[in-house]
Amino acid sequence: MFVQKLNQLELSASAAPLKINVIDLAAGNYFIRLTTQEQSSIVKRFIKR
């Protein structure tokens, strides 16, 4: 599997949902990793068709 970092964002805490524009991504499988200031993280996979 080929892994490449495409983008990195730093956000402040907010009650608003996070929306990420993926329109410019090629079709394929992608992973998104969210990491808190306390260094806990969650990884989710999504498929762009």
DSSP file (Angstrom, degrees, kcal/mol; ACC not computed):
  #  RESIDUE AA STRUCTURE BP1 BP2  ACC     N-H-->O    O-->H-N    N-H-->O    O-->H-N    TCO  KAPPA ALPHA  PHI   PSI    X-CA   Y-CA   Z-CA
    1    1 A M              0   0    0      0, 0.0     2,-0.5     0, 0.0     0, 0.0   0.000 360.0 360.0 360.0 132.3    0.0    0.0    0.0
    2    2 A F        -     0   0    0      2,-0.0     2,-0.4     0, 0.0     0, 0.0  -0.762 360.0-167.1 -88.7 127.8    1.3    3.4   -1.0
    3    3 A V        +     0   0    0     -2,-0.5     2,-0.4    27,-0.0    27,-0.0  -0.971  13.2 165.3-121.4 130.1    1.0    6.1    1.8
    4    4 A Q        -     0   0    0     -2,-0.4     2,-0.5     0, 0.0    -2,-0.0  -0.991  36.4-123.9-143.7 132.2    1.5    9.8    1.2
    5    5 A K        +     0   0    0     -2,-0.4     3,-0.1     1,-0.2    -2,-0.0  -0.657  28.9 178.0 -76.1 124.2    0.6   12.7    3.5
    6    6 A L        -     0   0    0     -2,-0.5     2,-0.3     1,-0.3    -1,-0.2   0.769  59.5  -6.3 -97.3 -31.4   -1.6   15.0    1.4
    7    7 A N        -     0   0    0      2,-0.0     2,-0.4     0, 0.0    -1,-0.3  -0.991  49.8-155.2-162.4 154.7   -2.5   17.7    3.9
    8    8 A Q        -     0   0    0     -2,-0.3     2,-0.4    -3,-0.1    -3,-0.0  -0.985  14.4-174.1-139.9 129.4   -2.2   18.7    7.5
    9    9 A L        -     0   0    0     -2,-0.4     2,-0.5     2,-0.0    -2,-0.0  -0.934  14.0-153.1-122.2 144.6   -4.5   21.1    9.4
   10   10 A E        +     0   0    0     -2,-0.4     2,-0.3     2,-0.0    -2,-0.0  -0.980  24.9 179.0-117.6 121.4   -4.3   22.5   12.9
   11   11 A L        -     0   0    0     -2,-0.5     2,-0.2     3,-0.0     3,-0.1  -0.858  24.6-127.6-123.3 152.8   -7.6   23.4   14.3
   12   12 A S        -     0   0    0     -2,-0.3     2,-0.1     1,-0.1    -2,-0.0  -0.586  48.3 -80.3 -90.4 162.1   -8.9   24.8   17.6
   13   13 A A        +     0   0    0     -2,-0.2     2,-0.3     2,-0.0    -1,-0.1  -0.360  62.0 164.8 -62.3 138.2  -11.6   23.1   19.6
   14   14 A S        -     0   0    0      2,-0.1     4,-0.1     1,-0.1    -3,-0.0  -0.993  47.1-137.1-154.7 151.6  -15.0   23.8   18.2
   15   15 A A  S    S+     0   0    0     -2,-0.3    -1,-0.1     2,-0.1    -2,-0.0   0.615  79.9  99.7 -83.6 -13.3  -18.6   22.5   18.5
   16   16 A A  S    S-     0   0    0      1,-0.1    -2,-0.1    -3,-0.0     2,-0.0  -0.492  84.0-106.8 -74.9 141.0  -19.0   22.9   14.7
   17   17 A P        -     0   0    0      0, 0.0     2,-0.5     0, 0.0    -1,-0.1  -0.352  32.3-118.4 -63.9 147.0  -18.6   19.7   12.6
   18   18 A L        -     0   0    0     -4,-0.1     2,-0.4     2,-0.0    -4,-0.0  -0.771  29.4-169.3 -88.8 128.2  -15.4   19.4   10.6
   19   19 A K        -     0   0    0     -2,-0.5     2,-0.5     2,-0.0     0, 0.0  -0.981   3.0-164.2-120.2 129.7  -15.9   19.3    6.8
   20   20 A I        -     0   0    0     -2,-0.4     2,-0.5     2,-0.0    -2,-0.0  -0.960  18.7-132.0-116.7 124.7  -13.0   18.4    4.5
   21   21 A N        +     0   0    0     -2,-0.5     3,-0.2     1,-0.1    -2,-0.0  -0.637  30.6 168.7 -77.5 119.3  -13.3   19.1    0.8
   22   22 A V    >   +     0   0    0     -2,-0.5     3,-1.7     1,-0.1    -1,-0.1   0.209  41.9 111.3-113.9  12.8  -12.2   16.0   -1.2
   23   23 A I  T 3  S+     0   0    0      1,-0.3    -1,-0.1    25,-0.0    -2,-0.0   0.816  78.2  51.0 -60.1 -31.8  -13.4   17.1   -4.6
   24   24 A D  T 3  S+     0   0    0     -3,-0.2    -1,-0.3     2,-0.0     2,-0.2   0.493  88.4 103.4 -86.5  -2.6   -9.8   17.5   -5.9
   25   25 A L  S <  S-     0   0    0     -3,-1.7     3,-0.1     1,-0.1     2,-0.1  -0.557  74.7-118.6 -79.6 143.7   -8.7   14.0   -4.8
   26   26 A A        -     0   0    0     -2,-0.2    22,-0.2     1,-0.1    -1,-0.1  -0.366  44.8 -81.3 -71.2 159.1   -8.4   11.2   -7.3
   27   27 A A  S    S+     0   0    0     22,-0.2     2,-0.3    20,-0.1    22,-0.2  -0.365  85.6  86.3 -60.2 139.7  -10.7    8.1   -6.9
   28   28 A G  E    S-A   48   0A   0     20,-2.3    20,-3.1    -3,-0.1     2,-0.4  -0.957  78.2 -51.9 158.3-174.2   -9.2    5.7   -4.4
   29   29 A N  E     -A   47   0A   0     -2,-0.3     2,-0.3    18,-0.2    18,-0.2  -0.786  51.8-178.7 -95.3 136.4   -8.9    4.7   -0.8
   30   30 A Y  E     -A   46   0A   0     16,-3.0    16,-2.9    -2,-0.4     2,-0.4  -0.941  17.0-148.8-135.1 155.0   -7.9    7.3    1.8
   31   31 A F  E     -A   45   0A   0     -2,-0.3     2,-0.4    14,-0.2    14,-0.2  -0.953   6.4-161.3-121.3 144.4   -7.2    7.5    5.5
   32   32 A I  E     -A   44   0A   0     12,-3.1    12,-2.7    -2,-0.4     2,-0.5  -0.995   5.2-162.3-124.5 132.5   -7.8   10.4    7.8
   33   33 A R  E     -A   43   0A   0     -2,-0.4     2,-0.5    10,-0.2    10,-0.2  -0.964   0.8-165.2-117.0 126.2   -6.0   10.7   11.1
   34   34 A L  E     -A   42   0A   0      8,-2.6     8,-2.1    -2,-0.5     2,-0.4  -0.944   9.4-173.2-110.0 127.3   -7.3   13.0   13.8
   35   35 A T  E     -A   41   0A   0     -2,-0.5     6,-0.2     6,-0.2     2,-0.1  -0.976  11.6-144.7-125.6 132.6   -5.0   13.7   16.7
   36   36 A T    >   -     0   0    0      4,-2.9     3,-1.8    -2,-0.4     0, 0.0  -0.350  34.2-102.5 -85.6 171.1   -5.7   15.7   19.9
   37   37 A Q  T 3  S+     0   0    0      1,-0.3    -1,-0.1     2,-0.1    -2,-0.0   0.779 124.8  60.3 -62.7 -25.8   -3.3   17.9   21.8
   38   38 A E  T 3  S-     0   0    0      2,-0.1    -1,-0.3     1,-0.0     3,-0.1   0.371 119.4-114.2 -83.2   5.4   -3.0   15.1   24.3
   39   39 A Q  S <  S+     0   0    0     -3,-1.8     2,-0.3     1,-0.3    -2,-0.1   0.596  71.1 137.2  71.4  15.6   -1.7   12.9   21.4
   40   40 A S        -     0   0    0      2,-0.0    -4,-2.9     0, 0.0     2,-0.3  -0.704  33.7-174.1 -82.9 147.2   -4.7   10.5   21.3
   41   41 A S  E     -A   35   0A   0     -2,-0.3     2,-0.3    -6,-0.2    -6,-0.2  -0.943  24.1-156.5-143.0 161.9   -5.7    9.8   17.8
   42   42 A I  E     -A   34   0A   0     -8,-2.1    -8,-2.6    -2,-0.3     2,-0.4  -0.994  11.6-153.3-137.0 141.1   -8.3    8.0   15.6
   43   43 A V  E     -A   33   0A   0     -2,-0.3     2,-0.4   -10,-0.2   -10,-0.2  -0.963  12.6-176.8-118.9 131.9   -7.9    6.8   12.1
   44   44 A K  E     -A   32   0A   0    -12,-2.7   -12,-3.1    -2,-0.4     2,-0.4  -0.959  14.5-143.1-126.6 146.5  -10.8    6.5    9.6
   45   45 A R  E     +A   31   0A   0     -2,-0.4     2,-0.3   -14,-0.2   -14,-0.2  -0.857  19.0 179.0-107.0 142.2  -10.8    5.2    6.1
   46   46 A F  E     -A   30   0A   0    -16,-2.9   -16,-3.0    -2,-0.4     2,-0.5  -0.982  21.1-134.9-139.6 156.8  -12.9    6.6    3.3
   47   47 A I  E     -A   29   0A   0     -2,-0.3     2,-0.6   -18,-0.2   -18,-0.2  -0.940   9.9-155.6-113.7 125.0  -13.4    5.7   -0.4
   48   48 A K  E      A   28   0A   0    -20,-3.1   -20,-2.3    -2,-0.5    -2,-0.0  -0.890 360.0 360.0 -98.1 122.8  -13.5    8.5   -3.1
   49   49 A R              0   0    0     -2,-0.6   -22,-0.2   -22,-0.2    -1,-0.1   0.414 360.0 360.0-101.7 360.0  -15.3    7.3   -6.2
